[in-house]
Amino acid sequence: SFPDGSDFKNIFKTRLSRINIDWPKENLLSFYNDGGSNEEVSLFLLEIENQKITKILDEKKGFTIKWSKSGNYLLYSFFNFDNSLRLILKDMAEQKEYELPFATFASKCAFGVDEKNIYCGVPLEMPQTPIKAEFVVSKDKIEKWNLETKKATVLLEPSDYEDIQIFSPFVSPLEDKLFFINLLDYRLYRL
């Protein structure tokens, strides 16, 4: 539809009650049912023009995602069968997956401007059971992972600053600053 709500059209019908929708590319939507931290959920893609639905990720617990701006990369986190948190980058064009060397929630990460770097808040104390990112109480360190070199770099240790718990991070247009909400005081921070 147009921003004023006129000229809308139905693109698909669903019985999902708590649906999360992202729009990674012009003709592509992704969606999943927010089943809570202990329920297994799947991620689907919907091609808007032909209404074709494809399942791209199968039944993950504690699932969160973040798309890159271009829609070429999908960052997702979930709890494994042993309740360990995993963070995966999926290259949608090549259909390759890379497990990042640190565990955190996709919602605590941001893609760099050219999508070659990923910046994440990494909890120092990992949850032992599936839980939503906003309910974890732990200081975060900040790490950067480079897609080309596959190397991680610690940018900031907790001893370098007051307690922070990163949520909704994003980088500046020059990728020289990282902004985020600190869940401990709900203020906007810049590094």
Phi, psi and chi 1 to 4 in degrees:
 res  aa     phi    psi   chi1   chi2   chi3   chi4
   1 SER       -  169.5   78.1      -      -      -
   2 PHE   -78.8  162.6  -67.6  115.8      -      -
   3 PRO   -54.9  -27.5  -27.1   34.2      -      -
   4 ASP   -83.4    0.8   66.4   -1.0      -      -
   5 GLY    91.0   -3.5      -      -      -      -
   6 SER   -81.5  161.6   64.5      -      -      -
   7 ASP    57.3   43.4 -161.5   29.9      -      -
   8 PHE   -85.1  159.2   72.2   90.0      -      -
   9 LYS  -144.8  146.5   72.4  175.2 -175.5  176.9
  10 ASN   -74.4  133.7  -86.5  -26.4      -      -
  11 ILE  -107.9  -24.8   53.4  174.6      -      -
  12 PHE  -168.8  158.6   78.4  106.0      -      -
  13 LYS  -110.6  144.5  -66.5 -179.7 -178.2 -178.3
  14 THR  -146.4  156.2  179.8      -      -      -
  15 ARG  -103.2    4.2  -70.8  178.8  -77.2  165.2
  16 LEU   -64.0  135.3  -61.8  174.5      -      -
  17 SER   -94.9  -32.0   59.9      -      -      -
  18 ARG  -124.2   69.9  -64.4 -176.8  -40.2 -123.6
  19 ILE   -86.7  137.1 -167.8  168.6      -      -
  20 ASN  -106.6  126.8  -72.7  -44.6      -      -
  21 ILE  -121.8  135.6  -60.5  173.8      -      -
  22 ASP  -126.1  157.1  -72.9  -69.3      -      -
  23 TRP  -123.5   79.6 -158.1  -33.8      -      -
  24 PRO   -71.8  -28.7   21.4  -28.3      -      -
  25 LYS  -140.7  166.0  -67.9 -164.5  176.6 -146.2
  26 GLU   -54.1  -44.0 -175.7  176.9  -16.1      -
  27 ASN  -107.6   23.5 -171.7   37.0      -      -
  28 LEU  -138.9  128.4 -160.5   63.2      -      -
  29 LEU  -115.0  147.9  -67.6  177.7      -      -
  30 SER  -116.9  147.6   73.3      -      -      -
  31 PHE  -152.3  152.6   66.1   94.3      -      -
  32 TYR  -154.1  156.5   64.5   95.8      -      -
  33 ASN   -84.9  126.1 -165.5   38.6      -      -
  34 ASP   -77.2   89.2 -173.1   -1.8      -      -
  35 GLY   -84.7    5.2      -      -      -      -
  36 GLY    89.6  171.7      -      -      -      -
  37 SER   -72.4  -24.7   55.9      -      -      -
  38 ASN   -99.0   -7.6  -86.8  -41.6      -      -
  39 GLU   -92.9  145.2  -66.5  178.9   41.6      -
  40 GLU   -85.6  131.7  -67.0 -176.7  -15.3      -
  41 VAL  -127.8  158.4  -62.6      -      -      -
  42 SER  -118.8  153.6  -61.2      -      -      -
  43 LEU  -106.5  133.1  179.2   66.7      -      -
  44 PHE  -121.3  150.9  -62.3   89.2      -      -
  45 LEU  -111.0  140.6  -71.1  179.3      -      -
  46 LEU  -121.9  117.8  168.5   66.5      -      -
  47 GLU   -81.1  116.3  -65.3  176.7   35.3      -
  48 ILE   -64.6  -44.3  -63.6  170.5      -      -
  49 GLU   -62.2  -47.1  -69.0  -60.8  -43.1      -
  50 ASN  -104.0    2.5   61.6   16.3      -      -
  51 GLN    57.2   31.7  -62.5 -173.9  -16.0      -
  52 LYS   -83.4  129.7  179.3 -178.1  174.2 -167.9
  53 ILE  -110.1  131.7  -64.6  176.3      -      -
  54 THR  -129.5  131.0  -52.4      -      -      -
  55 LYS   -81.9  124.6 -175.6 -171.0  -70.2 -171.8
  56 ILE  -110.7  -20.3   61.2  167.6      -      -
  57 LEU  -136.7  136.0  -68.4  174.9      -      -
  58 ASP  -107.0  124.7 -149.9    9.9      -      -
  59 GLU    36.0   83.3  -59.6  176.1   -2.5      -
  60 LYS  -116.2  143.3  -53.4  -72.7 -176.2 -163.2
  61 LYS   -93.8  140.4 -108.1 -169.8 -136.7 -176.1
  62 GLY    62.4   37.4      -      -      -      -
  63 PHE   -75.9  130.5 -176.2   66.0      -      -
  64 THR  -138.6  151.1   60.1      -      -      -
  65 ILE  -133.5  162.1   68.1  167.9      -      -
  66 LYS  -149.3  124.9  178.8  150.8  -59.3 -175.1
  67 TRP   -90.5  147.2  -75.2   96.6      -      -
  68 SER   -72.3  162.1   66.2      -      -      -
  69 LYS   -59.2  -37.4 -174.5  175.5  179.8  179.8
  70 SER   -77.6  -17.9   69.2      -      -      -
  71 GLY    81.4    6.1      -      -      -      -
  72 ASN   -81.8  -18.9  -67.3  -29.5      -      -
  73 TYR  -129.4  141.8  -62.4  100.5      -      -
  74 LEU  -122.1  123.9  169.4   65.7      -      -
  75 LEU  -103.5  126.6 -171.9   65.2      -      -
  76 TYR  -139.7  149.8   66.9   96.3      -      -
  77 SER  -126.8  152.6   57.6      -      -      -
  78 PHE  -162.7  165.9   66.5   96.4      -      -
  79 PHE   -96.6  127.6  -75.2   87.7      -      -
  80 ASN   -72.9  175.8 -150.5    4.0      -      -
  81 PHE   -57.1  -28.6   64.2   91.9      -      -
  82 ASP   -94.4   14.6   62.9   -4.9      -      -
  83 ASN    67.3   19.8  -73.0  -26.3      -      -
  84 SER   -88.6  141.4   61.3      -      -      -
  85 LEU   -80.9  135.5 -176.0   61.2      -      -
  86 ARG  -127.3  147.7  -64.9 -179.6   64.2 -161.2
  87 LEU  -125.5  122.3 -177.5   63.0      -      -
  88 ILE  -125.2  138.8  -52.0  -69.5      -      -
  89 LEU  -107.0  126.7  177.2   71.3      -      -
  90 LYS  -111.8  121.9 -177.4  169.2 -173.8  160.2
  91 ASP   -82.8  109.3 -178.5  -34.2      -      -
  92 MET   -69.6  -32.0  -62.3  -57.7  -69.7      -
  93 ALA   -71.6  -45.9      -      -      -      -
  94 GLU   -91.8   -8.0  -64.5 -176.6   20.2      -
  95 GLN    56.0   38.7  -69.4  -61.8  -57.5      -
  96 LYS  -106.4  149.1  -71.3 -175.2  179.7  177.3
  97 GLU  -122.2  143.1  -68.7 -169.6  -14.8      -
  98 TYR  -128.1  125.5  -53.6   94.7      -      -
  99 GLU   -86.7  125.8 -176.1  165.3    2.1      -
 100 LEU   -73.0  150.5  -83.4   67.1      -      -
 101 PRO   -76.9    3.0   26.6  -32.6      -      -
 102 PHE  -131.3  153.1   47.4   82.2      -      -
 103 ALA  -103.0  130.1      -      -      -      -
 104 THR  -163.4  179.8 -169.1      -      -      -
 105 PHE   -90.3  141.1  -61.1   89.6      -      -
 106 ALA   -57.7  -31.3      -      -      -      -
 107 SER   -68.7  -11.5   60.3      -      -      -
 108 LYS   -99.6   14.7  -65.5  171.3   88.5   57.7
 109 CYS  -123.5  159.3  -62.3      -      -      -
 110 ALA  -140.6  140.7      -      -      -      -
 111 PHE   -81.2  144.7  -78.1   92.7      -      -
 112 GLY   -71.0  171.6      -      -      -      -
 113 VAL   -59.1  -45.3  175.2      -      -      -
 114 ASP   -90.9    6.0   63.7    0.3      -      -
 115 GLU    65.3   18.4  -59.2 -179.6   -6.4      -
 116 LYS   -94.9  -20.4  -61.5  -59.9  178.3 -159.7
 117 ASN  -115.9  144.7  -67.9  -47.1      -      -
 118 ILE  -125.3  127.3  -61.7  172.2      -      -
 119 TYR  -107.1  131.3  -59.3   86.3      -      -
 120 CYS  -138.7  145.7  -63.1      -      -      -
 121 GLY   -87.3  123.8      -      -      -      -
 122 VAL  -114.8  115.9  179.9      -      -      -
 123 PRO   -61.5  138.5  -17.0   27.5      -      -
 124 LEU   -75.5  -31.1  -64.8 -179.7      -      -
 125 GLU  -112.9  111.4  -61.9  172.7   28.8      -
 126 MET   -80.4  140.9  -77.5  -62.0  167.0      -
 127 PRO   -66.0  146.1   19.0  -25.7      -      -
 128 GLN   -93.7   -9.6  -58.4  -57.1  -51.4      -
 129 THR  -136.1  157.7   58.7      -      -      -
 130 PRO   -57.3  131.7  -25.7   34.8      -      -
 131 ILE  -154.1  154.3 -170.6  171.0      -      -
 132 LYS   -73.8  148.1  -62.6 -101.8 -174.8 -158.9
 133 ALA   -56.3  -39.4      -      -      -      -
 134 GLU   -71.3  -10.0   53.6  -90.3   25.7      -
 135 PHE  -101.2   -3.7  -60.8  126.8      -      -
 136 VAL   -78.7  130.3  173.5      -      -      -
 137 VAL  -110.2  102.5  179.3      -      -      -
 138 SER  -162.5  147.5  172.6      -      -      -
 139 LYS   -67.9  150.5  -67.3 -179.2 -174.9  178.3
 140 ASP  -113.0  146.5  -71.6  -19.7      -      -
 141 LYS  -103.1  164.7   63.8 -178.9  174.5  178.1
 142 ILE  -113.9  126.0  -60.5  173.2      -      -
 143 GLU  -124.2  153.9  -66.5 -154.0   34.0      -
 144 LYS  -122.6  136.8  174.7  176.5   88.7  169.3
 145 TRP  -122.9  134.6 -175.2   77.6      -      -
 146 ASN  -105.3  126.7 -176.9  -82.7      -      -
 147 LEU   -65.4  -35.6  176.8   61.0      -      -
 148 GLU   -74.3  -45.2  -67.4  172.6  -19.4      -
 149 THR   -89.9  -17.7   65.1      -      -      -
 150 LYS    61.3   29.8  -49.1  -68.8 -172.7  -77.3
 151 LYS  -113.3  145.4  -66.2 -166.8 -169.5  -84.2
 152 ALA  -105.5  145.9      -      -      -      -
 153 THR  -131.7  131.1  -52.8      -      -      -
 154 VAL   -80.6  121.4  175.7      -      -      -
 155 LEU   -92.1  -32.5  -61.5  178.8      -      -
 156 LEU  -152.8  127.3 -156.6   57.8      -      -
 157 GLU   -95.7  153.7  -69.2  -78.8   -3.3      -
 158 PRO   -58.2  -27.2  -23.9   32.7      -      -
 159 SER   -70.1  -14.7   60.8      -      -      -
 160 ASP   -84.4   -6.6  -61.9  -22.9      -      -
 161 TYR  -156.4  174.2   54.4   86.3      -      -
 162 GLU   -72.3  172.1  -66.2 -173.4   26.0      -
 163 ASP   -60.8  127.6  -65.2   -9.5      -      -
 164 ILE  -133.7  151.9   59.5  169.9      -      -
 165 GLN  -135.6  107.1 -170.2  172.6   -7.1      -
 166 ILE   -76.2  137.7  -67.3  174.6      -      -
 167 PHE  -147.4  140.3 -172.4   73.9      -      -
 168 SER    53.7   54.1  -79.1      -      -      -
 169 PRO   -75.9  155.1   29.5  -34.8      -      -
 170 PHE  -153.8  154.9   60.4   95.7      -      -
 171 VAL  -102.7  156.9  -64.6      -      -      -
 172 SER   -72.7  163.4   64.2      -      -      -
 173 PRO   -59.1  -25.8  -26.2   34.1      -      -
 174 LEU   -94.4    0.0  -63.3  175.7      -      -
 175 GLU    58.2   32.0 -157.4  169.7  -35.2      -
 176 ASP  -105.9   -2.4   59.6  -15.1      -      -
 177 LYS  -139.2  147.1  -66.7  175.7 -177.7   62.9
 178 LEU  -117.4  126.1  177.2   69.1      -      -
 179 PHE  -109.1  147.1  -63.9   88.3      -      -
 180 PHE  -163.4  162.2   59.3   89.7      -      -
 181 ILE   -93.8  132.9  -64.9  169.7      -      -
 182 ASN   -90.2  114.5 -177.9   -5.6      -      -
 183 LEU   -68.2  -11.4  -78.3 -179.7      -      -
 184 LEU   -79.7  -26.7  -59.1  177.5      -      -
 185 ASP  -135.5    1.7   62.2   10.3      -      -
 186 TYR    58.6   33.6  -66.6   96.9      -      -
 187 ARG  -106.6  155.9  -68.5 -174.1  177.2  170.7
 188 LEU   -84.9  129.8 -178.1   65.4      -      -
 189 TYR  -119.2  157.0  -77.9   68.5      -      -
 190 ARG  -134.1  134.2  177.8 -168.0   75.4 -166.6
 191 LEU  -118.3      -  -62.7  175.8      -      -
